[in-house]
Amino acid sequence: MTSGLIFTYRPPTLLSSRARELRLEIEEFNSEYCAVLDANRVEDWPRFFTLDCLYRITSRENAELLLPVGLVYAEGKAMLVDRAVAIARTQMFAPRYMLHLVSNTRVLEESAEGEITAEANFLLLQTLVEGATSLHMAGKFYDRFVREHDQLFLKERQVVYDTTLIANDLVYPV
């Protein structure tokens, strides 16, 4: 992984009171992030990231082997904007509703520069307009946050999915 992430249990390195404070802030961030995606406002999605961000969706197997291969790999906000516009304006897939659920947020560390390392579990449910709801993907976010103008932004989001078989129509951000 580009940031040396370890995909096993890591104990937090900061005081529990500070971890609680940051966890609440990150949970609020993730709630807004998911609300934007669930409302199909995909063109607003890149606003959650820094200009020099890294966003990747990859399998757990690739993550554990430290392989850079992913279903989605974007370096920089411009790549996210490009992807968001393509998704929003081409609609080459069946209409659907997405529902993101994020839980068990853990804040692992905060650097002297204010960079925050956190992780959270996620489920992504999908409902085709003329179909049943299905579990689209399950896994974990491995995040690095920075603060700009007193607001959190993602410098890095590594989406590592546990689901062995995923639909071949994954086009939507997680």
N, C-alpha and C positions, 0 to 999 in steps of 0.2 A: 504494500500500500504506500501511497505517496507520503503519508504522514506517520508511518510507523505504527499504525493502529494495531492493537492486539485484540483478537476476536475471542478472548476468553474472559473469565471473571477478573475484574480489576477493582480493588477496594478504593474508595474515595481518598483523596489526599488533603482534603480541606475540612475545616471545622463543620460539624453537623449543622450549626445555626446558619453559617454562610451557605452551605449546600441547600438547605431548605429555602432560603431566600432566592437563590439562583434557580432552583427547581421550579418555584412558582412562576418566575419570569419566563423560563423556557417553556413551561406548560402553557402559559398564555400565548407565547409566540407560536407554538405548535397548533394551538386551537385556532388561531387566526389563519395560519398557513393552510390547515385542513379545510377551514370554512371557505377560503378562496377557491381551492381545488374542487371541493364538493359542490360549489355553486357554478362550476364550469367556467370560472373566470381565469382560464389558463394563461391569458396574456398578462394578468397581474402577478402571476407566480414568480417571475424573476426578481421582483422587488424585494424579496426576502433574502437575497444573496448579495455578497460584496462583488465589486467589479472583477476581482481576481479569484473568484470562487472555483471550487471543484465540486462537481456533482456526478455521482456514479451510482448506477444500479447494477448489482452483480450477485451471482450465486454465492452461497455460503462456502461451497467447495473452492471457488476461485479466490475468495477472500482469505480463507485459511491457508491456501497455497501461495498467497501474496502475488497472485496473477492480476495484472491490470485489466484483463478482459472484462467487459461488462456489456449488458444489454444497452445501457446508455452511458456515455462518457462525455462529459462537457467540461471544458476548461474555460472559465471566464463567463461573465454574465451575458456577453454578446451571443455565445452559443446557446444559452438558455432562452434568450429572447427569440432567436431564430427557430428553436424547437417549438416554443410556445405559439409563435405566429403560424408555423406550419400546421400545428395541431388544430388551432382555432379556425384557420381559414381554408383548409383543404377538406376536412371531414371525409376522409376516405375509409371510414370505419362505421359500423352500425351505431346508431344513437344509444347512449347508455347513461346511467347515473352511477357515480362513484361515491363511496363513503369511506373515509379514512378514520381509523380509530388508533389513537396513540396512547400508550400507558407505560407505567413503570419507569418513568423518567428518572435517571440517575445522573447526578453531576459528579464527575470524577476528579476534576482539578480546575484550578484557575491560576493562570500564570501571572507573573509580576506585571506583564504588559496588559493583562485583562482578558486574555484569550481563555475561553471556557470550553472544556472538553466534557461532553455529555453523551449519553446513549438512552434510547427508548425503544420499546417494542411497538410494532405496528401491525395492524390488519388492514387490508384493502379489500372492500367488498364491491362487487360490481353487479348492477342490475341492467340487463338489456331491456330497452323500452318494451319489447314484446316478449319478455322472458322472465325467468326466475332469478333471484338473487343468488350469487355464488361467491365463494371465497376466491378472490383473484390472486392474492399474495399475502404471505405472512413473513415477518422477519424483524429486523432491528435497524434503527438509525444509529450511525456512529457520526457524531457531529462535533464540529469546532465552530464556536460562535465568537464574534468580536463585537465590540460596542462602537458605534459611530453616532455622534450627536445624541448620546444618551439613549440609543436604541440598539437592540440586538439585531445582528445580521448573520447569516450562515456564511462562513468562510469555506466550510467543507461539509458536505452531507454525503456520507457513504451509506447507501441503502443496500443492505445485505439480506437477501431473501432466503428463507429456509425451504420454501415450496420447491419440490423437485421438478414437478411438471407445471409449467406456467403456460397460460394461453399465448398463442403466437401473435396476438393482437395487442401486446403491451405497447401503447403509444402515449399513455397519459402519465404525467409525473406522479411520483409516490411521495 
